[in-house]
Amino acid sequence: MMTGVVRLGWDVGGAHVKLAAFGKDGRLKAIRIAPCPIWRGEEHLATTLRTLRAGFEPGVPSAVTMTAEVADLWPDRHAGVIGTTALLVRELGNAPLALFAGPEGFVEPQDAAAHSATIASANWYATAAVLGHLLPEGVLLDIGSTTTDIIPFGKGRVAARGFTDAERLANNELIYTGVVRTAVMAMAESAPFDGRWVPLAAEFFATSADVHRLTGDLAEAADLHPAADNGPKTEEASARRLLRMVAQDLSAATRPRATRLARHLAEAQTTRIGRALDCVLSGLDFEPELVVGAGVGRLLSRRLAERRGAAYLDLGDVLTDEPALSQEAADCAPAVAVGLLSAALSS
């Protein structure tokens, strides 16, 4: 059990739960992340919360942001906020607990129903709010396992056009593509293979984790969920899964072609994110010269910044000065951010 922790920041997602622990000096002390398939039942979330919380002393206050409410376990987002909050109270409620409600700040759990619209999926806002107070004008490009957030910030404010998921989708500020869990059939309609453009199978044969594993860009620690076929997470297995998308089997002849296929699909995904980024930039009344990269796919953020001649900054270098925690802090940015925001409000 880790001692000396005075505050916990949680990002309770629909696929992962992320936890940031802060010491008495206010600095980040530890990061934890666990896969959590909440769509399979609320007991998965309860168990994950209980397991992560057990690593720290009792009585430590928690600040929470969530996206778990969008899981199809719940009939709608309002019910999801209420249901997720009930689980949080049950598992974390023996110590002070505050829920992040975006521009409304923090609210008590008993007020969750009245603030469900701003509690729902506000984790991106926490990260951008921290950046808005620490850095000059820029754009946060958070490419995660499942989604990508494009969030302008500057002059102490979050400059996004949308707030709800629906608004952000319509404004290209939220894109449902990530470097681990995205089905390959959602990355492109067709791809070049053996000198021809081949339609991709509309089957869940492979995911973006297979693509980025074959290009060498995937950190293995980022891939916490089972593969599409529940098989091994090796380059050979990824090649086999990816080749199924073009109705091919793995062989000595097709193995190098699988890598070329992966490169094309990775570039297609990067281009899609880049188009959304350009759309967001076109609507700003300032010219951001800084791209801040976050999430397990932030290597793509760096590439997009370089292609646009913008300066690039890794969010981990903003959130902590501890090199050993920098990568995890950038991977789990909203958990760190909500912990920092709660500390600032209570000081």
Number of C-alpha atoms within 10 A of each C-alpha: 7 11 10 14 21 18 23 28 27 29 29 26 22 21 20 22 25 26 28 28 25 21 15 11 10 15 15 24 18 18 22 17 21 16 18 26 20 24 17 12 14 16 14 15 27 19 14 22 23 15 13 15 19 12 12 17 13 13 13 18 19 25 27 26 29 27 23 29 27 21 19 15 17 20 11 12 20 20 16 23 25 21 18 23 25 17 17 21 16 13 18 21 17 12 13 15 19 23 25 31 25 23 15 10 15 21 18 14 19 14 12 24 16 12 22 18 17 18 29 25 26 22 25 24 24 26 26 28 22 22 27 22 15 14 15 15 23 26 30 25 28 29 26 22 24 19 18 25 27 27 29 28 24 20 14 16 16 22 19 20 17 16 21 16 16 10 14 18 15 13 19 22 24 24 20 16 24 26 30 27 23 20 22 27 19 16 21 16 13 16 18 16 18 9 6 9 12 15 16 21 15 12 13 16 19 25 24 28 28 32 29 22 23 25 19 12 16 20 13 12 9 18 19 16 16 12 20 18 12 8 11 12 15 13 19 17 18 28 26 21 25 27 25 18 23 19 11 14 16 19 14 8 9 17 17 14 18 28 23 17 24 25 17 18 22 23 14 15 21 19 14 15 27 19 13 20 21 12 14 19 18 11 11 13 8 12 11 17 15 19 28 28 27 31 30 26 26 22 15 25 25 20 14 21 22 13 10 12 12 16 14 19 17 21 25 24 16 16 22 18 12 14 11 10 18 20 20 23 30 25 27 27 27 31 31 32 28 32 29 24 19 22 17 10 9 6 5
